[in-house]
Amino acid sequence: MDDLFLKKGLNEQNKIVFDFLFQYYYSGLCAYAETIVREEEVAEDIVQELFVKIWINSKKISVNGSLKSYLFTAVRNRCFDFLKHQNVKSRSARLNHGKGDVDESTPENWLVESELRDIIENSITKLAPRCREIFMMSRFDGLKNQEIADKLGLSKRTVELQITNALKALRKDLKPYLPVVLLPFL
């Protein structure tokens, strides 16, 4: 089928076009994802989530190149995101390993958590309005830099710089309260 026809069908949420794309590319995308993540179920989840997102956001998606390249690039990026997330979870588990059985629901821990939350909120409040807005969209709304740039009519680089500035301010404000080990994760 013609790429232009398929792209137009996707933008119009044509179920027949979507089903065709799913049937045609699903197994190849799963095989490709599995070569990256090395787990069949995870690979299938990644591909299925991609197709769900494509269906939900089909009117907003604009594919400039070939549809095949778009799909394989999207799967690759999602696989790398998954691997990064796994790496962070692994590092966190290693940091927590050896702490012993600590009851985290004690009043002392509630107080520390509450104080830390206040410090973070105050630090975010001190940011410039646009910087704060971008940071909150990134960290609290879970938007990617390009999505933020598109929503606010900014360049992706501007969004990246604003997030970097916000993180620097947070690091500075939180430095006295956090162990040195945790600062690189902010």
N, C-alpha and C positions, 0 to 999 in steps of 0.2 A: 504494500500500500504506500501511497504517497505521504511523505513526512508532513507536508503542508495540510493535507486533509486530516491527518491524525492530530496535529497540533490544534487545528480549528475545532475538531470534534471534542478534544479535551477541554478547551476553553468554553465550549458550549455545554459541557457536562453530558456529552452523548454517551449513554451507557454501553452501547454496542462498541464504540471506539475504545472505551475504557476496558471492557471485557476482552477485546481483541488484544490490546497492549498487554494486559495482565497475562493472558494465555500464551502470548508469543514470547514475552521476555522473562516471565517468572522463573523458570527453571535455570536459565542462563545466568540471571542475576543472583540466584541463590548459590549456584556453583561458584561464581566469582566471589561473592561475599564469604563463602566458606573457605576459600583459599586465603583470605585475610584474617578472619576471626578464628578459624580452625574448629568451629563448632557448628554442626548442621542446624540445630534448633535455633541458635542465636542468629545465624545467617538468614534463616527463613523469617524470623521475627523482624529483622532489619528490613528485608525486602517487603514484607507485608505492611509494616508501618510506613514505608515510603509510598506504597500505592494508596494507602488510606490518606496520607497527607496530600498526595497529588489529587485525589478525588475531592477532598474537602477544599483545597486551595486552587482548584483547577482554573478558576477565573482570574486569579492573580499571577499564575505562573506564566512566564514568557520564556520560551525556549528559542535561543538565537541560532544554535547550531543544530546538529542532528538530534533527534529524539533518543536514539540509541546511546549516543555519547552522553547526553544529559542524564539518562537513567543510570548508566554505569558509573558516571562521576558522582552522582548523588549517593549511590550505594557505597562506593569507596569512601566518601566523606563520612557517611554514617558509621561505617565499620571503624574508621580511625577514631571517631568520637567515642564509640563503644570501648575501643582498646584504651583510650586515654582515661575514660571513666574507670575502667577496671584497674588501671595502673594507680590511680588516685586511691581507690578503695584498698588496694593492696598495701600502698604506703601507709595509709591510715591504720590498717590492721597491724602492721609492723610497729608503728608508733605506740599503739595501745597495748601491744603484747607485753606481758610482764608487769602490768599494773596491778594484777591481782584482782580479787573480787572487791570492788569498791561500790558501795551503795550510792548511786548518783542521785537518789531522790531525797537526800537529807536537806534540812533547812539551810545549812551552810552552803550547799551547792546551789540551791534555789537563789540565795542571796547573791552569790558570785555571778550566776547566770543573769540575774536581773540587772546587776550593776554593769556587766559587760554589754548587755543589750542596750542599756541607757547610753553608754559611752559610744557604741556604734551608731545609735540613732542621732546623738548629738554631733558626731563627726560627719554623718551624712547631711544633717541639717546645715552645717557650716559650708558645705560645697556651694559653688555658684549654681544658680537655678538650672541652667541647661545641663551642666555637668551632673547634678543630682538626678535630673530627669533621665538622662542617658544611662547613668549607673543603675538606677532602679529598674529601668526597662531591661537592662542586661542581666542583673543579678536576681531580681525579684520576679520579673515577668518571664524570664527565661528566653528572651529574644536574642537572636544572633545579631552580630554587628551590622550585617547587610540589611536585615529586617528593620533595625532601628534607623539606619541611614535612610532607607526608603520611606519609612513613616514620617520622619522629621525633615526630609528634604535636604539631608546633609551628605557629605562624602563619607565613605566607609572609614577612611583615614581619620577624619575629624572625630568620628565616634570612638575609634580606637584610642586616640589621644585623650579624649575626655575620660574614658574608662581608666586609662593609665594614670591620669591625674587624680582621679577619685581614689584609686588603690594606694597611691603614694600618700595621700592625706590620711587614709584609714591606717596605713602602716605606722605613720608618724604618731597618730593619736593613740593607737593600740599598743605601741611598743612597750610602754611601761607595764602593761597588764598581761602580756602574753609571753610564754616561753619563746626563746629565740628560735627553737625548732619549728614553731608554727608560722612565723612571719613569712617565709617564702610561699606559703599556701594562700596568702591573701592577695 
